[in-house]
Amino acid sequence: MGNKCSSGRKNDQANGRKKLQNELLKDIPNEWIIFIDEIYCKNNQLTKLPDSICDLIYKTKLDCRNNQLTKLPESIGSLTNLRELFVDHNKLVNMPDSIGSLTNLRELFVDHNKLVYMPDSIGNLLNLEKLSCEHNQLTSLPDSIGSLNNLVYLFCNNNKLTSLPESISSLCNLQILYCHLNKLISLPCSIGSLNNLRILNCDFNELTSLPFSLYNLKDLRRLECCNNNLQNLPKSISHLNHYYFLCPLLPVTISEIFMYLKLSLKKILDEQLILDLDTTSIILSYF
C-alpha cells in the first residue's frame, strides 16, 4: 500500500501536478509551486496564498476550495495561463481587480464565500465558460458581465440580487442561468435575447410578472418560477416549443389554464405533455 501511495505521488509530480488536499496545511511552501502545472490544495486550513504565486505564470489550474482564505493576492493576475480557478467555500469578501487579467480562464468558481460585489474587470474574461458565484452576499452583478460572450453556465443563486443587468442579453452562448433565492422583483426584457438558453431557474424571488420576451427563447427546456408573487403568466409562454414549466398555482380554473396556454387535448397526447396539479404547483413536462 505504501508503495502505491509513493508511486502515485511520483506520477503526480511527473505530470506537473501537486496534490496537497486534506493535509491540514496553513501555508504553501514556495519551493513546491515553482515547477508545477496544476496545484490542488483544497480541504486545508490555508488563510492566504503566498505572494510568490506570481511565479506561477505557466500554471493552468489552481484548486484552493474549502480553506480559510479571506482574500486573494493582487499578484494572482500574473497567472495568465490559468484556465481553471477554484476558490469556492472560503471566506473571501472581495475579488482583486487583477482577476480580469486571467484572460485564458475557462472556469471560475467563487461560490460559498462572503463576496459583496464582483469587480468590473471580470468582463475581461472573454474565454470564460463557467461562472459560479452562488451563495454569497452579492446585491448586483456588474454590467461588464455582458462581455462574457463564451459563457455557458451562470450560477448566481442564493445572493441578494434585486435585478439582473440588461447587458445579460449579450451572453449569446448562455445555456443555464440559475438566479433563484435572490430578491429579484423583475427579469430584464432583454432576457429574450438569450437564444441558446435551455434552463432558467428564478424560484424564490419577488417576481410579480414574467417578461413577454420569453417567447423568443425557442430552445428553453426548463423554466422554474416557484415561490414568487406572480399573478399571471405572459400569453407568449404558450409558444415555447419544449419546456418543463414549474410555477406557483395561480387562482384560475383548469379550463382557463388550458385556454390560457392554448393547449388542446390532442396536443397533450401528441406531444406527451403531462399535467399534474397539487396544492402548490402546476407542472407541465415535455419528454
Contacts in CASP RR format, 6 or more apart in sequence:
PFRMAT RR
TARGET T0000
AUTHOR 0000-0000-0000
METHOD contacts of the structure
MODEL  1
MGNKCSSGRKNDQANGRKKLQNELLKDIPNEWIIFIDEIYCKNNQLTKLP
DSICDLIYKTKLDCRNNQLTKLPESIGSLTNLRELFVDHNKLVNMPDSIG
SLTNLRELFVDHNKLVYMPDSIGNLLNLEKLSCEHNQLTSLPDSIGSLNN
LVYLFCNNNKLTSLPESISSLCNLQILYCHLNKLISLPCSIGSLNNLRIL
NCDFNELTSLPFSLYNLKDLRRLECCNNNLQNLPKSISHLNHYYFLCPLL
PVTISEIFMYLKLSLKKILDEQLILDLDTTSIILSYF
9 19 0 8 1.000
12 18 0 8 1.000
12 19 0 8 1.000
13 36 0 8 1.000
15 37 0 8 1.000
16 35 0 8 1.000
16 36 0 8 1.000
16 37 0 8 1.000
16 38 0 8 1.000
17 36 0 8 1.000
17 37 0 8 1.000
17 38 0 8 1.000
17 39 0 8 1.000
17 40 0 8 1.000
18 32 0 8 1.000
18 33 0 8 1.000
18 36 0 8 1.000
18 38 0 8 1.000
18 39 0 8 1.000
18 40 0 8 1.000
18 41 0 8 1.000
19 40 0 8 1.000
20 28 0 8 1.000
20 32 0 8 1.000
20 39 0 8 1.000
20 40 0 8 1.000
20 41 0 8 1.000
20 44 0 8 1.000
21 40 0 8 1.000
21 41 0 8 1.000
21 42 0 8 1.000
21 43 0 8 1.000
21 44 0 8 1.000
21 63 0 8 1.000
22 42 0 8 1.000
22 43 0 8 1.000
22 44 0 8 1.000
23 41 0 8 1.000
23 44 0 8 1.000
24 44 0 8 1.000
24 45 0 8 1.000
25 41 0 8 1.000
25 44 0 8 1.000
25 45 0 8 1.000
25 46 0 8 1.000
26 44 0 8 1.000
26 45 0 8 1.000
26 46 0 8 1.000
26 47 0 8 1.000
27 46 0 8 1.000
27 48 0 8 1.000
27 50 0 8 1.000
28 39 0 8 1.000
28 41 0 8 1.000
28 46 0 8 1.000
28 49 0 8 1.000
28 50 0 8 1.000
30 50 0 8 1.000
30 52 0 8 1.000
33 39 0 8 1.000
33 50 0 8 1.000
33 52 0 8 1.000
33 53 0 8 1.000
33 55 0 8 1.000
33 56 0 8 1.000
33 59 0 8 1.000
34 55 0 8 1.000
34 56 0 8 1.000
36 56 0 8 1.000
36 59 0 8 1.000
37 58 0 8 1.000
37 59 0 8 1.000
37 60 0 8 1.000
37 61 0 8 1.000
38 59 0 8 1.000
38 60 0 8 1.000
38 61 0 8 1.000
38 62 0 8 1.000
38 63 0 8 1.000
39 56 0 8 1.000
39 59 0 8 1.000
39 61 0 8 1.000
39 62 0 8 1.000
39 63 0 8 1.000
39 64 0 8 1.000
40 61 0 8 1.000
40 63 0 8 1.000
41 63 0 8 1.000
41 64 0 8 1.000
41 67 0 8 1.000
42 63 0 8 1.000
42 64 0 8 1.000
42 65 0 8 1.000
42 66 0 8 1.000
42 67 0 8 1.000
42 86 0 8 1.000
43 65 0 8 1.000
43 66 0 8 1.000
43 67 0 8 1.000
44 66 0 8 1.000
44 67 0 8 1.000
45 67 0 8 1.000
45 68 0 8 1.000
46 64 0 8 1.000
46 67 0 8 1.000
46 68 0 8 1.000
46 69 0 8 1.000
47 67 0 8 1.000
47 68 0 8 1.000
47 69 0 8 1.000
47 70 0 8 1.000
48 69 0 8 1.000
48 70 0 8 1.000
48 71 0 8 1.000
48 73 0 8 1.000
49 64 0 8 1.000
49 69 0 8 1.000
49 72 0 8 1.000
49 73 0 8 1.000
49 76 0 8 1.000
50 73 0 8 1.000
51 73 0 8 1.000
51 75 0 8 1.000
53 73 0 8 1.000
53 75 0 8 1.000
53 76 0 8 1.000
53 78 0 8 1.000
53 79 0 8 1.000
54 73 0 8 1.000
54 75 0 8 1.000
54 76 0 8 1.000
54 77 0 8 1.000
54 78 0 8 1.000
54 79 0 8 1.000
55 78 0 8 1.000
56 62 0 8 1.000
56 78 0 8 1.000
56 79 0 8 1.000
56 82 0 8 1.000
57 78 0 8 1.000
57 79 0 8 1.000
57 80 0 8 1.000
57 81 0 8 1.000
58 81 0 8 1.000
59 79 0 8 1.000
59 81 0 8 1.000
59 82 0 8 1.000
60 81 0 8 1.000
60 82 0 8 1.000
60 83 0 8 1.000
60 84 0 8 1.000
61 82 0 8 1.000
61 83 0 8 1.000
61 84 0 8 1.000
61 85 0 8 1.000
62 79 0 8 1.000
62 82 0 8 1.000
62 84 0 8 1.000
62 85 0 8 1.000
62 86 0 8 1.000
62 87 0 8 1.000
63 84 0 8 1.000
63 86 0 8 1.000
64 86 0 8 1.000
64 87 0 8 1.000
64 90 0 8 1.000
65 86 0 8 1.000
65 87 0 8 1.000
65 88 0 8 1.000
65 89 0 8 1.000
65 90 0 8 1.000
65 109 0 8 1.000
66 88 0 8 1.000
66 89 0 8 1.000
66 90 0 8 1.000
67 89 0 8 1.000
67 90 0 8 1.000
68 90 0 8 1.000
68 91 0 8 1.000
69 87 0 8 1.000
69 90 0 8 1.000
69 91 0 8 1.000
69 92 0 8 1.000
70 90 0 8 1.000
70 91 0 8 1.000
70 92 0 8 1.000
70 93 0 8 1.000
71 92 0 8 1.000
71 93 0 8 1.000
71 94 0 8 1.000
71 96 0 8 1.000
72 87 0 8 1.000
72 92 0 8 1.000
72 95 0 8 1.000
72 96 0 8 1.000
72 99 0 8 1.000
73 96 0 8 1.000
74 96 0 8 1.000
74 97 0 8 1.000
74 98 0 8 1.000
75 98 0 8 1.000
76 96 0 8 1.000
76 98 0 8 1.000
76 99 0 8 1.000
76 102 0 8 1.000
77 96 0 8 1.000
77 98 0 8 1.000
77 99 0 8 1.000
77 100 0 8 1.000
77 101 0 8 1.000
77 102 0 8 1.000
78 98 0 8 1.000
78 101 0 8 1.000
79 102 0 8 1.000
80 101 0 8 1.000
80 102 0 8 1.000
80 103 0 8 1.000
80 104 0 8 1.000
81 104 0 8 1.000
82 102 0 8 1.000
82 104 0 8 1.000
82 105 0 8 1.000
83 104 0 8 1.000
83 105 0 8 1.000
83 106 0 8 1.000
83 107 0 8 1.000
84 105 0 8 1.000
84 106 0 8 1.000
84 107 0 8 1.000
85 102 0 8 1.000
85 105 0 8 1.000
85 107 0 8 1.000
85 108 0 8 1.000
85 109 0 8 1.000
86 107 0 8 1.000
86 109 0 8 1.000
87 109 0 8 1.000
87 110 0 8 1.000
87 113 0 8 1.000
88 109 0 8 1.000
88 110 0 8 1.000
88 111 0 8 1.000
88 112 0 8 1.000
88 113 0 8 1.000
88 132 0 8 1.000
89 111 0 8 1.000
89 112 0 8 1.000
89 113 0 8 1.000
90 112 0 8 1.000
90 113 0 8 1.000
91 113 0 8 1.000
91 114 0 8 1.000
92 110 0 8 1.000
92 113 0 8 1.000
92 114 0 8 1.000
92 115 0 8 1.000
93 113 0 8 1.000
93 114 0 8 1.000
93 115 0 8 1.000
93 116 0 8 1.000
94 115 0 8 1.000
94 116 0 8 1.000
94 117 0 8 1.000
94 119 0 8 1.000
95 110 0 8 1.000
95 115 0 8 1.000
95 118 0 8 1.000
95 119 0 8 1.000
95 122 0 8 1.000
96 119 0 8 1.000
97 119 0 8 1.000
97 120 0 8 1.000
97 121 0 8 1.000
98 121 0 8 1.000
99 108 0 8 1.000
99 119 0 8 1.000
99 121 0 8 1.000
99 122 0 8 1.000
99 125 0 8 1.000
100 119 0 8 1.000
100 121 0 8 1.000
100 122 0 8 1.000
100 123 0 8 1.000
100 124 0 8 1.000
100 125 0 8 1.000
101 121 0 8 1.000
101 124 0 8 1.000
102 125 0 8 1.000
103 124 0 8 1.000
103 125 0 8 1.000
103 126 0 8 1.000
103 127 0 8 1.000
104 127 0 8 1.000
105 125 0 8 1.000
105 127 0 8 1.000
105 128 0 8 1.000
106 127 0 8 1.000
106 128 0 8 1.000
106 129 0 8 1.000
106 130 0 8 1.000
107 128 0 8 1.000
107 129 0 8 1.000
107 130 0 8 1.000
108 125 0 8 1.000
108 128 0 8 1.000
108 130 0 8 1.000
108 131 0 8 1.000
108 132 0 8 1.000
109 130 0 8 1.000
109 132 0 8 1.000
110 132 0 8 1.000
110 133 0 8 1.000
110 136 0 8 1.000
111 132 0 8 1.000
111 133 0 8 1.000
111 134 0 8 1.000
111 135 0 8 1.000
111 136 0 8 1.000
111 155 0 8 1.000
112 134 0 8 1.000
112 135 0 8 1.000
112 136 0 8 1.000
113 135 0 8 1.000
113 136 0 8 1.000
114 136 0 8 1.000
114 137 0 8 1.000
115 133 0 8 1.000
115 136 0 8 1.000
115 137 0 8 1.000
115 138 0 8 1.000
116 136 0 8 1.000
116 137 0 8 1.000
116 138 0 8 1.000
116 139 0 8 1.000
117 138 0 8 1.000
117 139 0 8 1.000
117 140 0 8 1.000
117 142 0 8 1.000
118 133 0 8 1.000
118 138 0 8 1.000
118 141 0 8 1.000
118 142 0 8 1.000
118 145 0 8 1.000
119 142 0 8 1.000
120 142 0 8 1.000
120 143 0 8 1.000
120 144 0 8 1.000
121 144 0 8 1.000
122 131 0 8 1.000
122 142 0 8 1.000
122 144 0 8 1.000
122 145 0 8 1.000
122 148 0 8 1.000
123 142 0 8 1.000
123 144 0 8 1.000
123 145 0 8 1.000
123 146 0 8 1.000
123 147 0 8 1.000
123 148 0 8 1.000
124 144 0 8 1.000
124 147 0 8 1.000
125 148 0 8 1.000
126 147 0 8 1.000
126 148 0 8 1.000
126 149 0 8 1.000
126 150 0 8 1.000
127 150 0 8 1.000
128 148 0 8 1.000
128 150 0 8 1.000
128 151 0 8 1.000
129 150 0 8 1.000
129 151 0 8 1.000
129 152 0 8 1.000
129 153 0 8 1.000
130 151 0 8 1.000
130 152 0 8 1.000
130 153 0 8 1.000
131 148 0 8 1.000
131 151 0 8 1.000
131 153 0 8 1.000
131 154 0 8 1.000
131 155 0 8 1.000
132 153 0 8 1.000
132 155 0 8 1.000
133 155 0 8 1.000
133 156 0 8 1.000
133 159 0 8 1.000
134 155 0 8 1.000
134 156 0 8 1.000
134 157 0 8 1.000
134 158 0 8 1.000
134 159 0 8 1.000
134 178 0 8 1.000
135 157 0 8 1.000
135 158 0 8 1.000
135 159 0 8 1.000
136 158 0 8 1.000
136 159 0 8 1.000
137 159 0 8 1.000
137 160 0 8 1.000
138 156 0 8 1.000
138 159 0 8 1.000
138 160 0 8 1.000
138 161 0 8 1.000
139 159 0 8 1.000
139 160 0 8 1.000
139 161 0 8 1.000
139 162 0 8 1.000
140 161 0 8 1.000
140 162 0 8 1.000
140 163 0 8 1.000
140 165 0 8 1.000
141 156 0 8 1.000
141 161 0 8 1.000
141 164 0 8 1.000
141 165 0 8 1.000
141 168 0 8 1.000
142 165 0 8 1.000
143 165 0 8 1.000
143 166 0 8 1.000
143 167 0 8 1.000
144 167 0 8 1.000
145 165 0 8 1.000
145 167 0 8 1.000
145 168 0 8 1.000
145 171 0 8 1.000
146 165 0 8 1.000
146 167 0 8 1.000
146 168 0 8 1.000
146 169 0 8 1.000
146 170 0 8 1.000
146 171 0 8 1.000
147 167 0 8 1.000
147 170 0 8 1.000
148 171 0 8 1.000
149 170 0 8 1.000
149 171 0 8 1.000
149 172 0 8 1.000
149 173 0 8 1.000
150 173 0 8 1.000
151 171 0 8 1.000
151 173 0 8 1.000
151 174 0 8 1.000
152 173 0 8 1.000
152 174 0 8 1.000
152 175 0 8 1.000
152 176 0 8 1.000
153 174 0 8 1.000
153 175 0 8 1.000
153 176 0 8 1.000
154 171 0 8 1.000
154 174 0 8 1.000
154 176 0 8 1.000
154 177 0 8 1.000
154 178 0 8 1.000
155 176 0 8 1.000
155 178 0 8 1.000
156 178 0 8 1.000
156 179 0 8 1.000
156 182 0 8 1.000
157 178 0 8 1.000
157 179 0 8 1.000
157 180 0 8 1.000
157 181 0 8 1.000
157 182 0 8 1.000
157 201 0 8 1.000
158 180 0 8 1.000
158 181 0 8 1.000
158 182 0 8 1.000
159 181 0 8 1.000
159 182 0 8 1.000
160 182 0 8 1.000
160 183 0 8 1.000
161 179 0 8 1.000
161 182 0 8 1.000
161 183 0 8 1.000
161 184 0 8 1.000
162 182 0 8 1.000
162 183 0 8 1.000
162 184 0 8 1.000
162 185 0 8 1.000
163 184 0 8 1.000
163 185 0 8 1.000
163 186 0 8 1.000
163 188 0 8 1.000
164 179 0 8 1.000
164 184 0 8 1.000
164 187 0 8 1.000
164 188 0 8 1.000
164 191 0 8 1.000
165 188 0 8 1.000
166 188 0 8 1.000
166 189 0 8 1.000
166 190 0 8 1.000
167 190 0 8 1.000
168 174 0 8 1.000
168 188 0 8 1.000
168 190 0 8 1.000
168 191 0 8 1.000
168 194 0 8 1.000
169 188 0 8 1.000
169 190 0 8 1.000
169 191 0 8 1.000
169 192 0 8 1.000
169 193 0 8 1.000
169 194 0 8 1.000
170 193 0 8 1.000
171 194 0 8 1.000
172 193 0 8 1.000
172 194 0 8 1.000
172 195 0 8 1.000
172 196 0 8 1.000
173 196 0 8 1.000
174 194 0 8 1.000
174 196 0 8 1.000
174 197 0 8 1.000
175 196 0 8 1.000
175 197 0 8 1.000
175 198 0 8 1.000
175 199 0 8 1.000
176 197 0 8 1.000
176 198 0 8 1.000
176 199 0 8 1.000
177 194 0 8 1.000
177 197 0 8 1.000
177 199 0 8 1.000
177 200 0 8 1.000
177 201 0 8 1.000
178 199 0 8 1.000
178 201 0 8 1.000
179 200 0 8 1.000
179 201 0 8 1.000
179 202 0 8 1.000
179 205 0 8 1.000
180 201 0 8 1.000
180 202 0 8 1.000
180 203 0 8 1.000
180 204 0 8 1.000
180 205 0 8 1.000
180 224 0 8 1.000
181 203 0 8 1.000
181 204 0 8 1.000
181 205 0 8 1.000
182 204 0 8 1.000
182 205 0 8 1.000
183 205 0 8 1.000
183 206 0 8 1.000
184 202 0 8 1.000
184 205 0 8 1.000
184 206 0 8 1.000
184 207 0 8 1.000
185 205 0 8 1.000
185 206 0 8 1.000
185 207 0 8 1.000
185 208 0 8 1.000
186 207 0 8 1.000
186 208 0 8 1.000
186 209 0 8 1.000
186 211 0 8 1.000
187 202 0 8 1.000
187 207 0 8 1.000
187 210 0 8 1.000
187 211 0 8 1.000
188 211 0 8 1.000
189 211 0 8 1.000
189 212 0 8 1.000
189 213 0 8 1.000
190 213 0 8 1.000
191 197 0 8 1.000
191 200 0 8 1.000
191 211 0 8 1.000
191 213 0 8 1.000
191 214 0 8 1.000
191 217 0 8 1.000
192 211 0 8 1.000
192 213 0 8 1.000
192 214 0 8 1.000
192 215 0 8 1.000
192 216 0 8 1.000
192 217 0 8 1.000
193 213 0 8 1.000
193 216 0 8 1.000
194 217 0 8 1.000
195 216 0 8 1.000
195 217 0 8 1.000
195 218 0 8 1.000
195 219 0 8 1.000
196 219 0 8 1.000
197 217 0 8 1.000
197 219 0 8 1.000
197 220 0 8 1.000
198 219 0 8 1.000
198 220 0 8 1.000
198 221 0 8 1.000
198 222 0 8 1.000
199 220 0 8 1.000
199 221 0 8 1.000
199 222 0 8 1.000
200 217 0 8 1.000
200 220 0 8 1.000
200 222 0 8 1.000
200 223 0 8 1.000
200 224 0 8 1.000
201 222 0 8 1.000
201 224 0 8 1.000
202 224 0 8 1.000
202 225 0 8 1.000
202 228 0 8 1.000
203 224 0 8 1.000
203 225 0 8 1.000
203 226 0 8 1.000
203 227 0 8 1.000
203 228 0 8 1.000
203 246 0 8 1.000
204 226 0 8 1.000
204 227 0 8 1.000
204 228 0 8 1.000
205 227 0 8 1.000
205 228 0 8 1.000
206 228 0 8 1.000
206 229 0 8 1.000
207 225 0 8 1.000
207 228 0 8 1.000
207 229 0 8 1.000
207 230 0 8 1.000
208 228 0 8 1.000
208 229 0 8 1.000
208 230 0 8 1.000
208 231 0 8 1.000
209 230 0 8 1.000
209 231 0 8 1.000
209 232 0 8 1.000
209 234 0 8 1.000
210 225 0 8 1.000
210 230 0 8 1.000
210 233 0 8 1.000
210 234 0 8 1.000
210 237 0 8 1.000
211 234 0 8 1.000
212 234 0 8 1.000
212 235 0 8 1.000
212 236 0 8 1.000
213 236 0 8 1.000
214 220 0 8 1.000
214 223 0 8 1.000
214 234 0 8 1.000
214 236 0 8 1.000
214 237 0 8 1.000
214 240 0 8 1.000
215 234 0 8 1.000
215 236 0 8 1.000
215 237 0 8 1.000
215 239 0 8 1.000
215 240 0 8 1.000
217 240 0 8 1.000
218 240 0 8 1.000
218 241 0 8 1.000
219 241 0 8 1.000
220 240 0 8 1.000
220 241 0 8 1.000
220 242 0 8 1.000
220 243 0 8 1.000
221 242 0 8 1.000
221 243 0 8 1.000
221 244 0 8 1.000
221 286 0 8 1.000
222 243 0 8 1.000
222 244 0 8 1.000
222 245 0 8 1.000
222 246 0 8 1.000
223 237 0 8 1.000
223 240 0 8 1.000
223 243 0 8 1.000
223 244 0 8 1.000
223 245 0 8 1.000
223 246 0 8 1.000
223 247 0 8 1.000
224 246 0 8 1.000
224 247 0 8 1.000
225 246 0 8 1.000
225 247 0 8 1.000
225 248 0 8 1.000
226 246 0 8 1.000
226 247 0 8 1.000
226 248 0 8 1.000
226 280 0 8 1.000
226 281 0 8 1.000
227 248 0 8 1.000
228 248 0 8 1.000
230 247 0 8 1.000
230 248 0 8 1.000
230 250 0 8 1.000
231 250 0 8 1.000
232 250 0 8 1.000
233 247 0 8 1.000
233 250 0 8 1.000
233 260 0 8 1.000
233 261 0 8 1.000
235 260 0 8 1.000
237 245 0 8 1.000
237 261 0 8 1.000
238 260 0 8 1.000
238 261 0 8 1.000
238 262 0 8 1.000
238 263 0 8 1.000
242 286 0 8 1.000
243 284 0 8 1.000
243 286 0 8 1.000
244 283 0 8 1.000
244 284 0 8 1.000
244 285 0 8 1.000
244 286 0 8 1.000
245 282 0 8 1.000
245 283 0 8 1.000
245 284 0 8 1.000
246 281 0 8 1.000
246 282 0 8 1.000
246 283 0 8 1.000
247 281 0 8 1.000
247 282 0 8 1.000
248 280 0 8 1.000
248 281 0 8 1.000
249 277 0 8 1.000
249 278 0 8 1.000
249 279 0 8 1.000
249 280 0 8 1.000
249 281 0 8 1.000
249 282 0 8 1.000
250 257 0 8 1.000
250 282 0 8 1.000
252 260 0 8 1.000
254 277 0 8 1.000
257 275 0 8 1.000
257 282 0 8 1.000
258 264 0 8 1.000
261 284 0 8 1.000
263 273 0 8 1.000
267 273 0 8 1.000
268 274 0 8 1.000
268 275 0 8 1.000
271 286 0 8 1.000
272 286 0 8 1.000
272 287 0 8 1.000
273 284 0 8 1.000
273 285 0 8 1.000
273 286 0 8 1.000
274 283 0 8 1.000
274 284 0 8 1.000
274 285 0 8 1.000
275 282 0 8 1.000
275 283 0 8 1.000
275 284 0 8 1.000
276 282 0 8 1.000
276 283 0 8 1.000
276 285 0 8 1.000
END
